[in-house]
Amino acid sequence: MRVRSGRTVRDLRRENRTAVLQRLYFDGPLSRFSLGPATGLSSGSISNVVAELVNDGLVEEAGSVESAGGRPRTLLRVSPTSGYMIGVDVGETRIRIELFDLTLTELARVERPLEAAGPRRIDRYDVAVVVRHLREGIAEVLHRAGIEPERLLGVGIGVPGIVARTADGAVVHGQTIGWDAVPLERMLRDSRLLPETVPYYIDNGAKTLGQAEMWFGAGRGARNAVVVLFGSGVGACVVSEDTRTGRAIEWGHLTVRVRGRRCRCGAQGCLEAYAGAEALLERWVEAGGRPPAAADEETALTAMLAAAYPAPGPDGAGVRADTTALAVLEETAEYLGAGFSDLINLFQPERILVGGWAGLQLGTRFLDSVRSYATSYALSYPAANVRIDLGTFGPDAVTVGAGILPLADFFARGGHGAEPEREEPLPAWRTTLQERAAH
């Protein structure tokens, strides 16, 4: 008879494997003796699970450590070559594709520029061109590293827009880039580049950025956080105890001014129409600013910051700042601060972390103003309990986070390449003991 929890012996084994793999991954190398307290498993369970994982090639020995009065204890770690992941960032000016081993060490990378074929910005996101870049880039990183496609745990892809799960796979609704229900997963499957057994994990780029920061960056250890992606536009990923993997939200399309500036999504008054880097640069030009001719957004923003915050001259004397650039930046900081206050009031996070290429460029100097405005607009209690900082990942954050998507699923399945078949449930007495141990 199936017990109330519905858990089986295989479920328990998978959970134990997951617990051991995750502790070795984040805290290893560790000895079998140390794994017991770290996972809450008995010494017998640790021995059985470790033997399975070593036999599967997922765990290997990593030296030894002296013990108190006994034999040296063998240290264990996750084997870096036991699996590989690809992370992809379909970004605002380029597509970046990186191949990682199981410990997220980069083995190869490819970048493909996204160049507009017509007069509109969205022309650079021609779906056929993007899919071709993905096919060619994935094949190239595998070839460079000499990795067979069958050894991939999966391909994670961060994209702009909302990702819907359908019977046809992941479908992308990217209104700001002209993608209307693009069946991206099916298109990649139809290319037959990878075996059918290799899964694609397609999600919003802000969520993949959030994955990277929460696993390895400034969000590690936080129970509730919001990770903001600040680039040409703005987006966010909310992580809470209810949504540990994070949830992407279209924060950039929150209305901050009724009948305000036209946003690239088509609506008026969106936060992105004032605070995204694209809009920031447009407002600088409208106010009389002069970015370098034919410069891309990243170069133009660098020039704007240099004009607003000039370095001292050769003789050490101060150089006059561009007051127009300063005024636009300060107004942008206020809009961002107001947007942050909404995040604070709605989600009451412990941390708000800022990433993305524009966030990295603006840096700590700009963030001080954003913090000041955010706390002044937000309710006092949640504002007093939030920390607003820059993320610790650089421009590779989205690709690393995309690579984490297949890795997280791999861990959740206990290191199995496919979902194990169901079997008989645990006896009631075993289930009761396991649930008591978990508490």
N, C-alpha and C positions, 0 to 999 in steps of 0.2 A: 504493500500500500504506500502511496506517495505521501510523504509528510507535508505538513502545512507549508514549509518553506519551499518545497519543490526541488531542493538541492540534491544532487547525486554525488556518488563517490568521485566521479570524474570532475564535477564542479569543485569539490574540495581540493582535489589534486591540482587543478588549474589555479585555484586561489593561492595555494601554498607555493606553487612555482612562481606565480606573479610576485608574491611577497618577497621571496628570496632574490629573484632577478632585480627587483626595484631597489632593494637594500644594497646589493652588490653594485648596482649601476650608480647610485647616488652617493654611497658612503664607502664603497670598496676601495682597495681590497680588504676583505674581512675573513677571519677564520670561521670554521664551523661553530666553534665555541661562542664567538661574538654574534653569530647570526641568530642564535636562539633568543636572547633578550631583545635583539633588534626587530625580530619578526613576531615574537610571541609564540613561536612553534616549539614543540618538544625536541629534545636531542635526536630522538628516533626519526621524527618527521624531517628534521634538517638533513640527517644522513641519507634518507631515502630520496628527498628532493634533489640534493646536491649530486647524488649518484646519477639520477636521471638527466640532470642538466649537463653534467660532464659527459655522459654517454651521448647526448644529443649534440655535443660540440658547442654548447652555448656558454659554458663556464670552464675556466682553465685555472691551473695553479699559477700563483704570482709570488713565489718566494715563501719565506717563513718568518715567524716572529717568536722570540723567546717567551716561554711561559713561566709562571711562578713555580719553580721547583720540579717541573716536568719536562717532557720532550717539547722541542719547538713545535709550534702550531703552524700548519700549512695555511697560507693565505690564498683566497680565491678571488677571481674577478670575472666580469663578463668578457667573453672573447670578442675582440674588435672585428675579427674576420668571419664571425658566424652569421652575418647578415649585412645587407647594404640598403640604403634608402636614397632616393633622389628628392631634393627639395627645389621647387620652382617658384619664382616671384614674377608674376605678370605685372610689371610695374608701370610707372607713368611715362618713363622715357626708354625703358629697355626691359628685356626678359632675361632674368638671371637663372641659370640652371646649375645646381651643385650636386655632386655625388658624395655621399658620406658612408663611412663604415658604421658599425653598430654603436660606437662610442661618439658618433657625430664629428669625427675627424674628417675634414674635407680631403677628398682624393682627387677630384677634378672639377673644373668649372668652365662654363661657357656663357658668354653674354651676347645678346643679339639686340641691336638698337631698334627701337620702334620709331620709324620716321613716317611723317604724314605724307600720304600720296596725293592729297588734295588740299583745299584751302582750310578745311576744318580740323580742329584738334583730334576729333574722334576718328578721322580717316586712318590714323596710325594703328587703330585697333581692328582693322579688317580681320575677320575671324579666320579666313583661310590662311592669311599670312601668319597670324599668331599660331595656329595649329601647325603650320609648316616649321616655324621656328622651334616649337616644342618637340616635334618629331626629330628634327635634325640635331637639336641640342642634346636630347636624351641619348640618341645613338652615339653622339660624339663623346660625351663624358664616359659612357660605358666602354667605348673603344680605347680611349686614352688610358683608363685605369685597368684595362684587360679583364673586366668583370662580365660574366655571362648574365644576360637578362634574367634567367631563371633564379638567380641568387638574390634578386631584389625582394625586399619585404613589401615594397610599394613605392608609388610616386605621389608625393604631396604637392599640391599646387595652390598657391595663394592668388586670388583674383579680385579685381574691384567689383563690388556689387553684391547682390543677394544671391545665395546659392540654395536652390530647392532640390530636394531629393525626390526623384520620380522613378517609375518602373524602367525608364530609359536611362537611368543614371543621373548624375549631377547636371542640373540645368542652371545656367547663369543669367540673372536679370541685372545687367549693368547699364542702368539708364544713362549715367554720365559718360559712358564710352560707346553708346549706341548699340549695346547688346540686348536684344529683346528675346528672352527665352532661348538662349544659345545652348544646344545640347552638347556641351564641351566633352563630357565623358564619352558619349557615344561616338563623337567624331574622332577622338583619340583611339578608341577601341577599333573603329573601322579602319584605322591606318595599319593595324596588325603589326605595329612596331614591337610590342611586348607580348609575351605569352598571356593567355586568358587567365592564368593563375595569379598574375601580378595585378594587385588592385590599384586603382587611382583614388586618391583622397583629395577632393577639390573643396576649398572653403574660402571664405572671405580673407583678404590679406591682413586685415586688422586682427582677426582671430589667430592667424599663424604667428604674427608678431607677439600677440599676447601669450601664446604657447611658449615661445622662446624666453620671454621675460619671466614667466612664472616658473618654468623648469630650471633655468640656469642664470637668470638675470636678477634685476632689482626687485622682482616680485616674489622671489623664492621665500617661502615661510609665511606669506600673507594669506589669510583666509578669504579676504574680500579685497579686490583691486579692480581698477579700470586702467587698461593700457590703451593709450591714444596713438593713433597713426596720423602723423602730421606731415603731409606731402603736398602735392598739387591740390588735393582736397583733404578732408579730415574724416576720420572714422574712429571707432573705438571697439574694444572687446571688454565685456564685463565678466569677471570671474568671481564666483561666490561659492559658499558651501553647498548650494543647490546645483550649481553649474560649474563643477571643477574643471571641465575642459574649456570653459569660456563660451560666451555667446556674443557674436558680432552684432552691433547695433548701428543703424544709420544715423549716428549722432550728428554728422555734418549737415543733415537735412532737417534738423530742428529749426523751426522758424524763430529768428531772433528780431526781425523787424517786419511788421505787416506792410505789404506792398513795397518792400525794399528792393535791393538790387536783384537782378535776374541771375539765378544760379544756373550752372551748366546742366542741372537736371531738368530745367525748364520752369521750375517754381520760382517764386519771389521771396526774398528775405531769409534764405537759408543761412545758417552759420557758415557753411562752406563758401558762400558768396562774399563773405567778409574776411574770413580767417584762413582759408586755404592759401597756399603759396601762389597759385595761379591768380586768384582774386587780389591778393596782397600786391603783387607786381602790377596788375592792371590799375589798381587804385593809385599806386606810385606814379605811373605814367600819366593818369588822368590829372594828378596834382602837379604835373610838371617835371617829374623825374625822368632821367635819361639812362635806361639800362643799355649795356653794350649792344650794338647792332647785331641782329641775327643770333643772339645768344640763347641757349636753352634755359629752362627755368632755373636749374641749379646754378649755372653761371651768373644769371641775372640776379638771383637772390644774394649770392656772394658779393656782387657789386653793390647791391643796395645796403647790405650790412657794412661794407667798407665805407660807403658814403655816410652812413648814419653814425658809425663808430670808427672814425679814421685813426690810423696809427700815428704816433708822433713823427714829425719830420726828421730829416737826417741830423739836424742840430739839437734834437730833443724837444724842440718847441712844439706846442700843441697845434693841430691842424683843425681848421674850422669844420664842424660837422654840417652835413646837409640837413637843414631843419625840416625840409619836406619829407625826406626819408624817415627821419626821427618821428615826425608827427604820425605818419601812416603806420609805422611799427607800433607806436604807443596805442593808437586806436585799435590795431589788430590784437594787441595784448589784452585790451579791455574786452573785446568780443570773445576772445578765447577764455578769459577769466569768467565771463558770464556763462559761457558754455560749460566750463568746469563746475561752476556753482550748480548748474542743473544736474550734472552727474553726482555731485556731492549730496544734494537734496534727495535725489531719486534713489541712489544706491548706497549711500553712506559707506563708502569704501575706506579701508585703512590707508590705501595708497592710490595715487594717480601717477602713472608713469608715461612719459612722453617719448615717443620714438618716431621713426620715419626720417627721410633725408632732410626735410625742412626743419624738423624738430632738432636734429643733430646740429644743423648749421646755426640755428638761432641760439642754442646752448643756454648756459646758466644765466647769462646776462639778461636775456629776454624773459626767462622763466621767473625771475624775481617780480617783475611787473604782473605777470599772469597770476602768480600766487596771491599777490596783494588784492587784485580785483576779484579773484575767486572767493577769497574769504570774506570780502566785504559784501558780495552779493548773496552768499550762501547763508543758510541758517547757522546760528552760532555753535550749536552743539556738534553737529557733524563736521563743521568746518574746523573745529578745534581738535578733532580726532583723525584728521586726514593728513598724509604727507604727500606733497607734490614734488616729484623729482624727474630727472631725465632717466630713461632706460639705459642699461649698461651695454646693450648690443649695438653694433655699428650698422652699416648698410646691409649686412648679410642677415639681419634679424628675421626677415620674412622667409627667406629660403631655409634658414635653420628651423624656424617654427613649422614650415611646411614639411621638412624632413621628420619632425617630431610626430606628425599625424600618423604615418604608418608605424612608427616606433611605439607610440602609445597603444595602438591597437594590438601590436605584437605582444607587448607586456600584458595587456588585459586578457589575452588568450593564453597566458602562461608560457609564452615562447613557442607556441605551436603555429605552424604556417597556415593551418586551416582550422575552422571551428570543429572541435571534437564532436563525435556523435554522442547522443544522449544515452544514458544507461540507467539502471535501477537506482532509485533514490537511496540516500543514506538511511541506515536504521535510525529510528527515533532517538535512541539513547546516544548515538554518535552525534546527531544533529544538535541535541540539547547541550552536550559537552562542548561542542565547537562554538555554539552561540554564547555560552557562558564564558569561554576563554576569550572571545572577541570583546567582551565587556569587562 
